[in-house]
Amino acid sequence: MILWALGLVSSYSMGGLIHILLVVAIVMILVRVIQGRRI
């Protein structure tokens, strides 16, 4: 996680934006799964 964060900061460009979008998508999926389990 730490190395990935450093790589994300060092390559803060188009690639960085793509990584951010992937992380956001994964977080949204996890939130939906957690909410589904709670319900």
Order of alpha helices (4+ residues) and beta strands (2+ residues): alpha-alpha
